[in-house]
Amino acid sequence: MIAPTLTSSRVLDRAELPVDTAQLARFLIGKIVVRKLTEGVVAGRIVETEAYPIGDPAGHAYRGKTPRNQALFLERGHAYVYLAYGSSFMLNVSSEEPGVGAGVLIRAIEPTHGIDIMERRRGTARLRDLARGPGRLCAALSIDRRLDGLDLCQIGALWLGTDAQIAGEIGQGKRIGITRAAESPLRFYVRNNTFVSGPRALNL
């Protein structure tokens, strides 16, 4: 996959984002996550997402709005960041109309910019493992609850962009690491991409 040049990338316009969680999860494959840090800019191309649509028992919005999940109920294109298992942050994108709770989990990116910064933050030089999985991704990009609710459709500390590159062949299958609605085919990924998380057998 071709690395983006950030000068040729532009921020995603909210009007481009599908008003449907599964469609948005697929749409985001191949797009770019950009994080501005004091040390510099880090970025990567999205290679794996999971959809948690309206009424999904595995989704954080299933039981309604709370102080923790209120960002999921914002207009599509906002960050919902939560702490999983008390140790790892997860980056999600709100995905429906305002007041409707649903979101897309960004599971993995292919690092393209600021790799040396990611290596320091992750404490490893293994390129493949820098942001392969949602917890590693947030650690590499220094994403935490301070970014919860941020508008990802405007340039700032964290934003979503595109350089119009074709993502490659997109696969679809069941989500990883959940027990409710575990068989729902709501995970999207670039086929045979080494930066996709999970067992290789699930990524063909």
Secondary structure in CASP SS format (residue, H / E / C, confidence):
PFRMAT SS
TARGET T0000
AUTHOR 0000-0000-0000
METHOD secondary structure of the structure
MODEL  1
M C 1.00
I C 1.00
A C 1.00
P C 1.00
T C 1.00
L H 1.00
T H 1.00
S H 1.00
S C 1.00
R E 1.00
V E 1.00
L C 1.00
D C 1.00
R H 1.00
A H 1.00
E H 1.00
L C 1.00
P C 1.00
V C 1.00
D C 1.00
T H 1.00
A H 1.00
Q H 1.00
L H 1.00
A H 1.00
R H 1.00
F H 1.00
L C 1.00
I C 1.00
G C 1.00
K C 1.00
I E 1.00
V E 1.00
V E 1.00
R E 1.00
K E 1.00
L E 1.00
T C 1.00
E C 1.00
G E 1.00
V E 1.00
V E 1.00
A E 1.00
G E 1.00
R E 1.00
I E 1.00
V E 1.00
E E 1.00
T E 1.00
E E 1.00
A E 1.00
Y E 1.00
P C 1.00
I C 1.00
G C 1.00
D C 1.00
P C 1.00
A C 1.00
G C 1.00
H C 1.00
A C 1.00
Y C 1.00
R C 1.00
G C 1.00
K C 1.00
T C 1.00
P C 1.00
R C 1.00
N C 1.00
Q H 1.00
A H 1.00
L H 1.00
F H 1.00
L C 1.00
E C 1.00
R C 1.00
G C 1.00
H E 1.00
A E 1.00
Y E 1.00
V E 1.00
Y E 1.00
L E 1.00
A E 1.00
Y C 1.00
G C 1.00
S C 1.00
S E 1.00
F E 1.00
M E 1.00
L E 1.00
N E 1.00
V E 1.00
S E 1.00
S C 1.00
E C 1.00
E C 1.00
P C 1.00
G C 1.00
V C 1.00
G C 1.00
A C 1.00
G E 1.00
V E 1.00
L E 1.00
I E 1.00
R E 1.00
A E 1.00
I E 1.00
E E 1.00
P E 1.00
T E 1.00
H E 1.00
G C 1.00
I H 1.00
D H 1.00
I H 1.00
M H 1.00
E H 1.00
R H 1.00
R H 1.00
R H 1.00
G C 1.00
T C 1.00
A C 1.00
R C 1.00
L H 1.00
R H 1.00
D H 1.00
L C 1.00
A C 1.00
R E 1.00
G C 1.00
P H 1.00
G H 1.00
R H 1.00
L H 1.00
C H 1.00
A H 1.00
A H 1.00
L C 1.00
S C 1.00
I C 1.00
D C 1.00
R H 1.00
R H 1.00
L H 1.00
D C 1.00
G C 1.00
L C 1.00
D E 1.00
L C 1.00
C C 1.00
Q C 1.00
I C 1.00
G C 1.00
A C 1.00
L E 1.00
W E 1.00
L E 1.00
G E 1.00
T E 1.00
D C 1.00
A C 1.00
Q C 1.00
I C 1.00
A C 1.00
G C 1.00
E C 1.00
I E 1.00
G E 1.00
Q E 1.00
G E 1.00
K C 1.00
R C 1.00
I C 1.00
G C 1.00
I C 1.00
T C 1.00
R C 1.00
A C 1.00
A C 1.00
E C 1.00
S C 1.00
P C 1.00
L C 1.00
R E 1.00
F E 1.00
Y E 1.00
V E 1.00
R C 1.00
N C 1.00
N C 1.00
T C 1.00
F C 1.00
V C 1.00
S C 1.00
G C 1.00
P C 1.00
R H 1.00
A H 1.00
L H 1.00
N C 1.00
L C 1.00
END
